[in-house]
């Protein structure tokens, strides 16, 4: 497994809505994540800064990259665009984080 971590940016006052939407994550979105090799996915919120920190384990970079172009992922990005900082295609602005320590 490849461990990936990243940060995204939540709009002010949208923490409750973000959590609500993820608690109701569409079954087809869950299925796509698993089909594209994603496992053990967590997102954390720093309430002081509205920065979201994501962690996911993936099977393969190329397989995971295909998730971005699935219709269900595009639909999810459109659904989430009103509460997050996004790029022009509605994908969330996401900055990878450099791993500096890991312990099993």
Secondary structure, DSSP 8 states (H G I E B T S, - for coil): -EEEEEEEEB-TT-HHHHHHHHHT--HHHHHHHHHTTEEEEEEEEETTTTEEEEEEEES-HHHHHGGGGSHHHHHHHHHHGGGB-B-TTS-B-EEE--------
